[in-house]
Amino acid sequence: MSRGSVVRKAALVVALGTLAACGSSATAENSTPRPAPAAQASIKSIKHVVVLMQENRSYDSYYGHLHDEGQPASSVEPTTGNPDPVNAGQTITPFKTTEQCTVADLDHSWTATHQEWDNGKMDGFTAANADSTDTLGRRAMGYFDKSTLSFYYNLANQFAIADHYFASVLTQTFPNRFYLLAGTSFGHIRNDYPPAGGFTQKTVFQLLDQAKPRVSWKIYLASAQVELLFRYVQRHLGHVAKISQYYKDAAAGKLPQVAFVESDPLGDVNHESDEHPPANVQVGQKFTHDVIKALVASPNWSSSAMFLTYDEHGGYYDHMPPPPARAPDKIPPMRLPGDAPGSFNRYGIRVPTIVISPYARAHFVSHTTYDHTSILRFIEKRFGLRALTLRDKAANPMLGMFDFSKVSNPKPAIVAAPVTAAGKAACIKLHPHAPAASLGNL
């Protein structure tokens, strides 16, 4: 496990401790939707927004070959590859993998991601990921297809997928998730611990509570996630529930107007469900499947929009250079000695993003540039909230992925998401000493 993963998990364990200390048994606050005007062809058709952000996969690593498997409008991963960091003049090209667990995590720190980006050349992925387990950094060039990720490929062919959706910043998990919640990483470029009492940066949750009337919201947790690092969330734990409550609320038609659903970032490779390498990708796919299936079966489905995305690329290759972005504020990166130079005026590496909704354009690919603040902007636009920063104010709210004039997906079929026994066995063989799903082992 990489140092970055250890720090990330340790910080989330701290968040869990905070949650336990404050008490998390409170039931949800009233989730009755705000009154909506008569049905019309607009964003007002959406009364429930569900956000699921998984971990550490680039677009090319999951959907670089979607164009060959049902969606020809999706961007094509080239075969130019990356330089072999050991054998001069040789190239490591993208290759299909069926290994559900990687041999090791990949480097997705601020400095490594800037090396991978290489001022838009996108040729530093192999060198940045060469280590004792993979001396050529070859695993960065692997991609999955529908033979391993059958549910995800079905989803991408059924609903609307974005092939120009980028992470918000050229670095790792926490800063990118901060952009989703706050429109900025407020200077952070790594998985930093919060100060005592949590981060005080204003988030979307304050905006929802300050709306008139208030917009109901809830965070559904499999264990812990970045939301718990913010002071406002720590002081409003009535909005935090276990993931089991999501399924109950969905079945009862009592989902809040805004829901953040979080998978489990803890445990061994066959338990961790956030898809963070080296975890079993099919376990994460199954978690996503279950969340979507519950939403589609819910009485709330007819007025819901779900955004499935990934916080950052996780060190995996992507061929599309991230474009310049609006800096969110005047806070500079908190660089330490040895950190790569850089700023917050460029998007991160491209990641997969799918919109699941009755109003999502069917079998559609959007080529519009988005980032995590686009989801934030959608929430702001739908509920009449002001922007938190210059970044989300300038973000495209992804309305082009919808057609509110018709219901394109009234009762979508949700296919199975198998987790193969052979894959699980191979994962344990590869990581026989992975810690059990216990906080005490982290």
C-alpha positions in Angstrom: 0.0 0.0 0.0 1.4 3.4 -0.9 2.1 6.1 1.6 -0.7 8.2 0.0 -3.2 5.4 0.6 -2.1 5.0 4.2 -2.5 8.7 4.9 -5.9 8.8 3.1 -7.2 5.8 5.1 -5.7 7.1 8.4 -7.4 10.5 7.9 -10.7 8.7 7.2 -10.3 6.7 10.4 -9.9 9.9 12.2 -13.1 11.0 10.7 -14.8 7.9 11.8 -13.6 8.5 15.3 -15.1 12.0 15.2 -18.3 10.5 14.0 -18.4 8.0 16.8 -17.5 10.6 19.4 -20.3 12.9 18.3 -22.8 10.1 18.0 -24.3 9.1 14.7 -27.6 7.4 15.6 -29.7 10.4 15.0 -32.4 9.9 12.3 -32.5 12.0 9.2 -34.1 15.3 9.2 -37.3 15.8 7.2 -36.6 14.7 3.6 -39.9 15.9 2.1 -39.0 17.5 -1.3 -39.6 21.2 -1.7 -42.7 22.1 -3.6 -42.1 22.2 -7.4 -43.9 24.0 -10.1 -46.1 22.2 -12.6 -44.1 19.8 -14.8 -42.1 21.5 -17.4 -39.2 20.8 -19.7 -36.5 22.1 -17.3 -34.1 21.1 -14.6 -37.1 21.6 -12.2 -38.1 18.1 -13.2 -35.4 16.8 -11.0 -36.4 16.7 -7.3 -33.6 14.3 -6.1 -29.9 14.5 -6.9 -27.7 11.6 -5.9 -23.9 11.8 -6.2 -21.6 8.8 -6.0 -17.9 9.5 -6.4 -15.7 6.5 -6.6 -11.9 6.4 -6.6 -8.9 6.6 -8.8 -9.7 5.5 -12.4 -8.9 7.4 -15.6 -11.3 7.5 -18.5 -9.0 5.5 -20.7 -8.4 2.9 -18.0 -12.2 2.1 -18.0 -13.7 3.4 -21.2 -10.8 3.9 -23.6 -12.3 1.2 -25.8 -16.0 1.9 -25.3 -16.0 3.1 -28.9 -15.4 -0.6 -29.9 -18.0 -1.9 -27.5 -21.3 -0.2 -28.3 -20.6 3.5 -28.2 -18.7 4.7 -31.3 -19.1 8.4 -30.3 -16.8 7.9 -27.3 -13.2 9.1 -27.7 -10.6 6.7 -28.9 -7.6 5.7 -26.9 -4.5 6.0 -29.2 -1.8 3.4 -29.4 1.1 5.8 -29.0 1.6 4.7 -25.4 4.3 6.0 -23.0 8.1 5.7 -23.1 9.6 2.6 -21.5 11.4 4.1 -18.5 14.1 1.4 -18.5 14.7 0.5 -22.2 15.5 3.6 -24.2 13.7 4.0 -27.4 11.0 1.4 -26.5 7.3 2.2 -25.9 4.7 0.6 -23.6 1.3 0.8 -25.3 -2.1 0.5 -23.7 -3.1 -3.2 -23.2 -6.2 -5.0 -22.0 -6.1 -6.4 -18.5 -8.5 -8.8 -16.8 -6.7 -8.6 -13.5 -9.3 -7.3 -11.0 -6.6 -6.2 -8.5 -3.4 -4.4 -9.4 -0.1 -5.6 -8.0 0.3 -2.3 -6.2 -1.3 1.2 -6.0 -0.1 3.8 -8.5 1.3 7.3 -7.8 -1.3 10.1 -8.0 0.3 12.7 -5.8 0.6 16.3 -6.8 4.2 15.8 -8.1 3.6 12.5 -9.8 0.5 13.7 -11.5 2.3 16.7 -12.8 5.0 14.3 -14.1 2.4 12.2 -15.8 0.7 15.2 -17.4 4.1 16.6 -18.5 2.8 19.9 -19.7 0.2 18.2 -21.8 2.4 15.5 -23.4 0.7 12.8 -21.3 3.9 10.7 -21.4 5.0 10.4 -17.8 2.7 7.7 -16.5 5.0 4.8 -16.9 8.0 6.6 -15.4 6.0 7.9 -12.4 4.8 4.4 -11.6 7.9 2.4 -12.0 8.7 0.7 -8.6 9.9 -2.5 -7.1 6.6 -4.3 -8.0 6.5 -3.1 -11.6 9.9 -1.8 -12.8 8.5 -0.5 -16.0 5.4 1.2 -14.6 3.5 -0.9 -17.1 0.3 -1.2 -14.9 -0.5 2.4 -15.6 -1.2 1.5 -19.2 -3.7 -1.3 -18.6 -7.4 -0.9 -19.4 -10.5 -2.9 -18.8 -13.3 -3.7 -21.2 -16.8 -5.2 -20.9 -15.4 -8.7 -20.2 -14.4 -7.5 -16.7 -16.7 -4.5 -16.2 -19.9 -5.7 -17.9 -22.3 -3.7 -15.7 -20.3 -0.4 -16.3 -20.2 -1.0 -20.0 -23.9 -1.6 -20.1 -24.5 1.6 -18.1 -22.3 3.6 -20.4 -24.3 2.3 -23.4 -27.7 3.0 -21.8 -27.3 6.4 -20.3 -25.3 9.6 -20.9 -21.5 9.5 -20.5 -19.1 12.4 -20.6 -15.8 11.9 -22.3 -14.4 15.4 -21.5 -15.0 15.3 -17.8 -11.8 16.0 -15.8 -10.8 15.9 -12.2 -10.6 19.3 -10.7 -6.9 19.5 -9.9 -3.7 17.6 -10.9 -3.4 15.7 -7.7 -4.9 13.1 -5.4 -8.2 12.3 -3.6 -8.9 14.8 -0.8 -8.3 18.0 -2.9 -10.4 16.7 -5.7 -13.2 15.8 -3.3 -13.0 19.2 -1.8 -13.8 20.8 -5.2 -17.0 18.7 -5.3 -18.0 19.9 -1.9 -16.6 23.4 -1.7 -15.7 24.5 -5.2 -12.0 24.7 -4.1 -9.3 22.7 -2.3 -8.6 25.9 -0.4 -4.9 25.5 -1.0 -4.6 21.7 -0.3 -2.7 19.6 -2.8 -2.5 16.3 -0.7 -4.5 14.2 1.7 -4.1 16.6 4.6 -5.5 16.0 8.1 -7.9 18.7 9.2 -7.2 20.9 12.2 -8.9 20.2 15.5 -12.6 20.6 15.0 -12.5 20.0 11.2 -12.1 22.1 8.1 -14.0 25.4 8.3 -14.2 26.0 4.6 -17.8 26.6 3.5 -19.4 23.7 1.6 -22.5 23.0 -0.4 -24.2 21.7 2.8 -24.3 25.2 4.3 -25.8 26.5 1.0 -28.5 23.8 1.2 -29.4 24.7 4.8 -29.4 28.4 4.0 -31.8 28.1 1.1 -35.3 29.3 1.6 -37.0 27.0 2.0 -34.2 24.6 3.1 -33.1 21.9 0.8 -33.0 18.5 2.5 -29.7 16.6 2.3 -28.0 13.5 3.6 -24.7 11.7 3.5 -24.9 7.9 3.3 -21.7 6.2 4.5 -20.4 2.7 4.1 -17.8 3.6 6.7 -16.1 7.1 6.4 -15.4 9.7 3.7 -14.1 13.2 3.2 -17.4 14.9 4.2 -16.7 14.0 7.8 -13.6 16.1 7.8 -15.6 19.4 7.6 -16.7 21.1 10.8 -20.2 21.9 9.5 -20.9 18.2 8.8 -19.5 17.2 12.2 -22.0 19.7 13.8 -24.9 18.4 11.7 -24.6 14.7 12.1 -28.4 14.3 11.9 -27.7 14.4 8.1 -25.3 11.5 8.2 -26.5 7.9 8.0 -25.3 4.4 7.3 -25.4 3.1 3.8 -28.2 0.7 4.9 -30.4 3.7 5.4 -30.0 4.7 1.8 -31.6 1.5 0.7 -34.5 2.0 3.1 -35.0 5.6 2.1 -34.9 4.7 -1.6 -37.4 1.8 -1.1 -39.8 4.1 0.9 -39.5 7.0 -1.6 -38.0 9.1 1.1 -34.7 10.1 -0.4 -33.6 13.7 0.4 -33.3 16.3 -2.3 -29.5 16.0 -2.3 -27.8 12.8 -1.4 -24.1 11.9 -1.3 -23.6 8.1 -1.3 -20.2 6.8 -0.3 -18.6 3.4 -0.7 -16.2 1.8 1.7 -12.6 2.9 1.4 -11.5 0.5 4.2 -10.7 -3.2 4.3 -9.0 -5.8 2.3 -8.9 -5.9 -1.5 -12.2 -7.9 -1.7 -14.0 -5.7 0.8 -13.0 -2.2 -0.2 -15.7 -1.0 -2.5 -14.4 2.4 -3.7 -12.3 0.9 -6.6 -9.1 2.5 -5.3 -6.2 0.3 -6.5 -5.3 -2.3 -5.6 -8.9 -3.1 -4.6 -11.0 -5.5 -6.7 -12.8 -3.4 -9.3 -15.7 -5.8 -9.5 -16.4 -5.3 -5.8 -16.7 -1.6 -6.5 -18.8 -2.1 -9.6 -21.2 -4.3 -7.5 -21.5 -1.5 -4.9 -22.4 1.0 -7.7 -24.8 -1.5 -9.2 -26.7 -1.9 -5.9 -26.9 1.9 -5.4 -28.3 2.4 -8.9 -30.6 -0.6 -8.8 -32.2 0.8 -5.5 -32.6 4.2 -7.1 -34.3 2.9 -10.3 -36.7 0.8 -8.2 -37.5 3.7 -5.9 -40.7 5.7 -6.1 -38.3 8.7 -6.3 -36.8 7.4 -9.6 -39.1 9.4 -11.9 -37.7 12.7 -10.6 -34.1 11.7 -9.9 -30.7 12.4 -11.4 -27.6 10.5 -10.3 -24.1 11.5 -11.1 -21.5 8.7 -11.0 -17.9 9.9 -11.2 -14.4 9.3 -9.9 -12.4 11.7 -7.8 -9.1 11.4 -9.8 -7.2 9.2 -12.2 -5.3 7.2 -9.6 -2.1 7.2 -11.7 -3.6 5.5 -14.7 -2.9 6.7 -18.2 -5.2 9.0 -20.1 -4.3 10.4 -23.5 -6.4 13.7 -23.3 -4.5 16.7 -21.9 -6.5 18.6 -19.3 -7.4 22.1 -20.4 -6.9 25.3 -18.5 -9.4 26.0 -15.7 -10.7 29.0 -13.8 -8.8 29.4 -10.5 -11.3 29.1 -7.7 -9.8 31.8 -5.5 -6.5 33.5 -4.7 -5.3 30.8 -2.3 -2.0 29.3 -3.6 -1.1 25.7 -3.5 0.4 24.6 -0.1 3.6 23.3 -1.7 6.3 21.8 0.3 10.0 21.5 -0.6 10.3 19.0 -3.5 6.7 19.5 -4.7 6.3 20.2 -8.4 5.5 23.8 -9.4 1.9 24.4 -10.3 -1.3 26.2 -9.6 -5.0 25.7 -9.5 -5.7 27.1 -13.0 -5.8 23.7 -14.8 -8.1 20.7 -14.6 -6.9 17.3 -13.4 -6.6 14.1 -15.5 -9.8 12.9 -17.2 -12.1 10.5 -15.3 -15.3 8.5 -16.1 -18.6 10.2 -15.4 -22.1 9.0 -16.2 -25.5 10.6 -15.6 -28.3 8.2 -14.6 -31.8 9.6 -14.8 -35.1 9.2 -16.5 -34.2 12.4 -18.3 -30.6 11.5 -19.2 -30.0 11.4 -22.9 -30.1 7.7 -23.9 -26.9 6.2 -25.4 -25.3 9.6 -25.5 -21.8 10.9 -25.3 -21.1 14.5 -24.2 -17.9 16.1 -25.5 -18.4 19.2 -23.3 -15.7 20.1 -20.8 -16.8 19.4 -17.2 -15.1 18.9 -13.8 -16.3 18.1 -10.3 -17.6 21.6 -9.8 -20.0 20.9 -12.7 -21.9 18.6 -10.4 -21.8 21.2 -7.7 -23.1 23.8 -10.2 -25.9 21.5 -11.2 -27.0 21.4 -7.6 -26.7 25.1 -7.2 -28.6 25.8 -10.4 -31.4 23.3 -9.6 -32.0 24.8 -6.1 -31.2 28.4 -6.7 -28.0 28.5 -4.7 -25.2 31.0 -5.2 -21.8 29.8 -6.2 -19.2 29.1 -3.6 -16.1 30.1 -5.7 -15.1 31.4 -9.1 -14.6 27.8 -10.3 -18.1 26.5 -9.7 -19.5 29.8 -10.8 -17.8 29.3 -14.2 -18.6 25.5 -14.4 -20.9 24.0 -17.0 -23.8 22.4 -15.1 -24.0 19.4 -17.4 -27.6 20.2 -18.6 -26.5 19.0 -22.1 -26.5 15.5 -20.8 -30.3 15.7 -20.2 -33.3 16.1 -22.3 -36.0 17.4 -20.0 -38.6 17.4 -22.7 -39.1 13.6 -22.6 -38.5 10.6 -20.4 -35.9 8.6 -22.1 -35.4 6.0 -19.4 -38.7 5.3 -17.7 -37.9 1.8 -16.5 -34.3 1.0 -17.4 -33.1 -2.6 -17.1 -30.3 -2.9 -14.6 -28.1 -5.9 -15.5 -26.1 -7.9 -13.0 -22.7 -6.9 -11.7 -20.9 -10.2 -11.1 -18.0 -10.6 -8.7 -16.2 -13.7 -9.9 -14.8 -16.2 -7.5 -11.7 -16.6 -9.7 -11.1 -12.9 -9.5 -11.5 -12.8 -5.8 -9.1 -15.7 -5.4 -6.5 -14.0 -7.6 -6.8 -10.8 -5.6 -6.1 -12.6 -2.4 -3.2 -14.5 -3.9 -1.8 -11.2 -5.1 -2.3 -9.5 -1.7 -2.3 -12.3 0.9 -1.3 -10.0 3.7 -3.8 -7.3 3.0 -5.3 -6.0 6.3 -8.7 -7.3 7.2 -11.7 -4.9 7.2 -10.9 -3.5 10.6 -10.0 0.0 11.7 -7.5 -1.3 14.1 -5.3 -2.6 11.3 -4.9 0.8 9.7 
